[in-house]
Every structure is written in C-alpha cells, then in structure tokens.
Amino acid sequence: MADAYFLTGGKGLKNNLGAALNCTANDVEITTVTVNLVNGNGPDSEGNFTCKNGDPIAVTADLKVRTNANERWDTTFFLPLNTESPQVIQQDDKACSIVIPKPEYATDPDSGVLVAQDLDEDACGDIAKGPLVNDEYTLMNATFTMLCDGGDDTQVDFVYCAAWDNQERNNCEATGSNPGQEPNTTSKCNCGDIPLNIFIQPDPPTVTKTVSGSPSDEPQGTYSYTLKVETNSPEADLSVTALSDYIWSLTDDDNTLYEANLITGTIVPTGSKFTLLVDDAGYDCDEVSLPKVLNAANLAFECDFVVQIDDDDLPDNQSDELYRDVIKVIAEDNNTDNIGQCIVPLTTDTLVDGTCSNEIVVAIQDVVPSITIDKFAIAGPNYQCISGSVDSDGKCSGVVYIDEPGGDVTYKLIITNNSTVDPLTITSLTDLVIGDGTIDLLANFTGNTCDDSLPIHLAIKDATGDSFSCQFVRDVSGLLGTTMNTATVNAVEKTGHSEGNMPTHNINASVTMIDVPPMVTLLKEVKASGEPDTSFSATTEVDEPGGDVVYRFTVTNTSPAQESIDLLSLTDAVLGGSRVTQGDTDCKFDGSITISYGAGNAYSCTIAASVTGDPSNNLVNTAYVTITDGESNLNSNNSTATVTFKNIPADGELTVKLSATAFITIKNTSSFEAIKLTQLKLLGSDITTADYTYFNVINGGYGGDFNHDGETYSSCDQPTPTFYVEIAANSSYRCAFTVELLADGNGTTDFNVLKAAGASETIKIVVEDFDGGAVDDESIQAVVHLTPNL
C-alpha cells in the first residue's frame, strides 16, 4: 500500500525502505473474518484450520466491512505477504495481496444481502451508510492470499490495511500495475489485525538415537539405546503420544518387520528374537509419562531402553547378522492432528504418521473480552472431599470421591465476565465427557438449572450481574478411577457493545470413583443324615458316640455396589479336625463360583460328614468364607452349627418284685408351742442312706410328690438332733418314701421285710419340744400308713 501510494504520486512519503504511512483514519474497517476454506480445504472437526508457518495460504472467507463515514469510494484492502505492514515502503510489488470489493456485488434481490455498492461506476466497490444495516455489509466468499503468520503465538492473524477514496471519481481499476485505491494522504488509511481460527502446525520433531554394546557375541547380545526427541517449533505445543522402535534384519531369513512399544515393552508380531528388558536398571523409557508435551518451556526429552537379541543362526558366509532399527515418534497437536510422516522400513512408499501438533487458544487483542468458567462437583453417591476442604461455593479444594458403581453427580458452574469494558451474552454452554458425548447445558433436562434464565447476560467485571452460576446433573458410573469432563462456555459481546469478539473458556472437573468393599453373609446349618432338607437348622442331634450329618452353607451377596463376587475359600477349622470325617461335597470355594447380587442369587452347597462325641461335649464349629469383587477381598460373618449327642443309658438289670409306700403324718396339736422332728429311721437306718441287698428306698415320688387321701406328701427330710425339722403349733408335717423289694439270688422275694414293717422300731420317729423335755402324747399325733404298690 505504501509503495502504491508513492508510485501514484502520493505526497509526504519518500521511497526509502522502511519509510511508512501514518494510518490514523478509521473511515472503513473490517470487523469480522469468517474463514470458509484454506487452500481449498474445509475446517476440521472442531471448526478450525491449520497451515505451515511462513507459507502463503489461499483463504476463502466472509468479510464483514464497516463504514464509519457516510460515503467512501473504491474501498481496497491490502494484506501483507511478509512480516512487514502494508504501511511500510518495501520496494516490492509482491509484498501484498489485494482484496477489492467489486461493484457487481450490489444488493442481491433474492436474498436481500447488502454487499459492495457502486457509487461512481468504476471497477472498485464503494460503501455508503444509507442502505446498510448497522453500517456494514458482508463480502461473501472473498478469496485472497495471505501469510500464515501468528506473530507471537500459533494463531494466524488477519492483518490488513484499508484504503479508500474520499471523493467520488470514476478512476479505479481492478487490474494493472497499481490496482485498487491507495490512500489519499499519508494518514487516510486504517490498519488492524483479527485473530482467525487458523492455527500454525508445529514442525515434526528431531529424533536421534545412539547405541552402546555392539558388537556382541552370539548367541545373545544386549544393546542399550538412548532416544532423544527435540521440538523444532518451540512456539507451539507438540504432544508426543507414542514411542516405538522398528527392528528388522536384511541378512536374516526372517524378513519380518517388528515394532516394539517402548512404553509397554511389547513387540508385535510376537515370537521374535527381540526382548525389551524393561526390568533392566538402564531402561527408563517406560517411565516417560505420555503425552509428553514439548514447547518453549520443555524443548526436548530423552530416555534409555535396552534390547536383547537372541540369535545363534548367523549368515552362512561368516558375515555379521545385521539388525536395523528405527525409532518412530507419534506426536499430535492440541487438535489431535498428526504431525509428520515417515516411510515404513522394508517398504518404498508406505507412509505412517510420525508427529502431530496441538491447538493454542489466544486472547483477542485490543479490547479483548475474557470469560472464565469454574466447574466442580458438589454432590454424588457418598460424596467425599478428601485432602481438602469445601468452600462457601461448595468447591472441594482436594479430591472428590464417590462410591462405585457411581450414579448422578451434581456439578456447579460459576461463569464470570473478566472484561471491564464489554458485557457479554453466553451463546453456548456445553459439557463433554470423553466416551459419553457432549450435552447442551442451555437445553432443558432434569437436574439442569443453567437454562432457567435465557438469554444469559453478564455485566462488566465488578458490576452487579458480572457472574452467573448454575447446576446440572450428569451420570458418572462405570469402572473405578477418575472421570474427567470439560465444560466449555462461548459468548459474544452483548448487542450494542460488540466488536465481533467471541470469548471462550473451558475447564475440567474430575470425580474419582472408589472401590466399595463387597459384603456377604454366610448361613451354616446342619441336619442328621437321612432327614429332609427342611430339618436344616443351627443345631441337630445324633446318638452318642457319633453319627452321620450333613452341613449346608448358604452364601448371599449383599454388596452395596451390587456387583458380582467370587468365592475364594471356606475356613472351618473343626471340619478338618479329629472329630469330623468329611464325605461327599458339592461345594466349590476355589474362585470358580461367581455370585450375582441379591438373595435370589445365593449359592448353597453341602458337605457330608461323620462326627463323634458324647453328651457332655457338643461339636460346635464355626465357618466363614473369603470372597472378592476383583478389587478387594473380604471375609464373611462367622456362622456356627452345633451337633449334640443324645445320652444312651448303659445296659443293666434291675428286677423289682414288690414295693410299698410309707405315708408319714406328724401333727403338732399344741396351740402355742413348736416341736421338732429329730429322728426318722427305717429298720434302724436313715432313709436317705439306707442301702440294703434286697430292697431299695426311694424318698418321695418318682420325680415329684405323692398324693394320698387328699393330701400331698413330699420327700422326707433326714432329721438329726442338730439338723431337725421344726413343726409349728397347730401344723402338720407330711412326707413319704417307697420301699422296693428286690429279688434275691434265687429270683425270690424276702417278704419278711414287709412283715417287719408292722413291728416295733421298723419305722422310728422321735419328736421333741424346744424346752429339752419330752413331748406330751396329747400334743402330737404320728401316723404311718404303709401301702403296698401292686
């Protein structure tokens, strides 16, 4: 533009390299550039374009042209093809490309779109405010050449200088040595730059490799390699995503190309002669954390790896077996576009991706609106904030954990306008989870409050309404680990404040799902063999000294995470003890049984066993099972089953031929004085200790009292002068005992014993008073009834 100004007779500018116009007018400007094609290609999946730094590029774009004056003629836009501004004298007619709006782009009667006007009937388009909306029109699909240059970042800038004619003259040509319109004076021009969604691709990195340990003797050689990766584009991020090593031999009968993954240590195809010694002390490539980002702050990295080659079949001509290897580095930019290609060894033209570059987001210059978004989880299944605290907004400063299997997580967004100049209107708000897609947070769905007050306007910074907060719910479930999702906000300057800027920001929030230990219940039951299954219970009985039983084990999965469990082992010390001999079983506690969640999926099995014991020594055994959910192991509750042993009486013989019961009644008829029973004997012996060859004495009834003549007779006490039985005044003492007459050695009964029962002293009763004197006969009545038991 400066060269054209000088060549067409412009005043005030010398034709000296570096001399420049002083553009201060703003009569005409380009406010927005919407790129449609770059070098004939459309945008990538994210709507962006790429180019190589310093290359001229052919761009097709929609240019929004604005006039700040009533009328201007022959509008012309100069675009630099080098790093100098069109304002500067360069003495090079190839230093700029020119965009000249054509007057044939006048109002399109079909669409109503206003484009360049024809006010002076020449070849260059004009502009007038009158018919325009907002003083501007869009030059659709303008095609021009510009420089792929990002200045101090990786985002290409649309740099231009606008010139126009202040007078209506039919003198502008679209062709010739100086097409278009140059400025009328040194200041009647306007220059600016607009960042485009075109990004500079980084160059492929430089990869070098050195080796030690060669040559080695057969049959085995070990070689240590050093790999170095250096960026050639420090101004842009280059993310290294994979490191591999091609290995092959031209002197081996096996002309297979092998590829070794230097991170995992695997080699494909398998069965090669090569081994990556990842456990070697000199191997550290497996410690490289990918992706590895190279940029101005991190220009290079290097690592070492060790390869072992096993080969005892060398060439027949005694020459060396030559193994070759080539490092392949896969790299990407932030758009995940691959950078660079290389030819696959053992081929002549097969190309594979070698490197790639990332996308860089930069701020808009001049009055650059800025928007920020903060995002964090505030609720979820058993939400926990670990290694941090929760602030007043609900944000955890540490790590957010939820229990498996996950579920609905509530996120909070706080969006803030950081511009002190421009209020903003949010145009889109999305949330992305890799593998789960993107959701529109300005749409209506359950748990979302972000769409409650559309449209969303943000006041300038520090004014009321400069921020906006909302909540939404998103399902976070699946495998253990961290789920990262990215919220992105896009905005435009609010109507009436817009220069066409579209600020955007995104932020990640993570939620870590932790393992919930499994839970299980064990019920152990037992029954005697041969009994129905309904007899299973916690206790069963068999005859002493032992018998056969069946133990049943029922395992129920009660895991809170409702996940399947595997049975690893059964622990029951008694089952393996000396009192138990195990028999048939269908139990499998070896990891082969998987139980789904719920009572309906319980696992039940039995173990038959022979047990031994006696009535005084129950067989009590306690069991528990050990299970796993694949993440952690757990022991169940203890469950006990008891086997009791029924007492079986010893064999013996007792023959009773005849028995009789003595009913004794002693009445104290005194109205004022107690008496005491001091003796009660049978044939001269205490009844409680009498032991005769031919009779037994059973004191009291058989396990209870006697009932006789309407009275109750309990067992008889055995009184002595010291331990007497006191009988109160006007009271009676009643007791009874039975005499069983036994057969003698000849099987006969001595009936003289019963006959003697009616004689003197057969049953002796002695009663005294408490004064030491004899008891008056009128004060006591002693009655003995001897009744045969037939």
Secondary structure, DSSP 8 states (H G I E B T S, - for coil): -HHHHHHTT-SS----TT-B------SEEEEEEEEEEETTB---TTS-EEEETT-EEEEEEEEEEEESSSEEEEEEEEEESSSS-TTB--S-TTSEEEE---GGG---TTT-----B-SSSSSS-BEESTT-BTTEEEEEEEEEEEE---TTSSEEEEEEEEEEESS--S---SSSSS-S---SSTTSEEEEEEEEEEEEE----EEEEEEES-S--TTEEEEEEEEEEE-S-TTS-EEEEEEEEEEEESSSS----EEEETTT--EESSS-SEEE-TTSTT--GGG--SSEEEBTTB-EEEEEEEEEEE-----TTS----EEEEEEEEEE-TT-EEEEEEE-TT-SS-EEEEEEE-------SSS---EEEEEEEEE-TT-EEESS-B-TTS-BSSEEEEETTEEEEEEEEEEEE--SS--EEEEEEEEEETTTEEEETTS--TT--TTTTSS-EE-STTSTTSEEEEEEEEEEESSSEEEEEEEEEEEEE-TTS-SS---EEEEEEEEEEE-----EEEEEEEEETTS-GGG-BSEEEEETTEEEEEEEEEEEE--TT---EEEEEEE-TGGGSTTEEEEEE----SS--EE-SSGGG-EEEEEEEEEE-BTTB-EEEEEEEEEE-SS-EEE---EEEEEEEE---------EEEEEEEEEEEEE--SS--EEEEEEEETTEETTT---SSEEEEESSSSS-EEETTEEEEE-----SSS-EEE-TT-EEEEEEEEEEEB-TTS-B-THHHHHHTSTTSEEEEEEETTSSB--GGGEEEEEEEEEE-
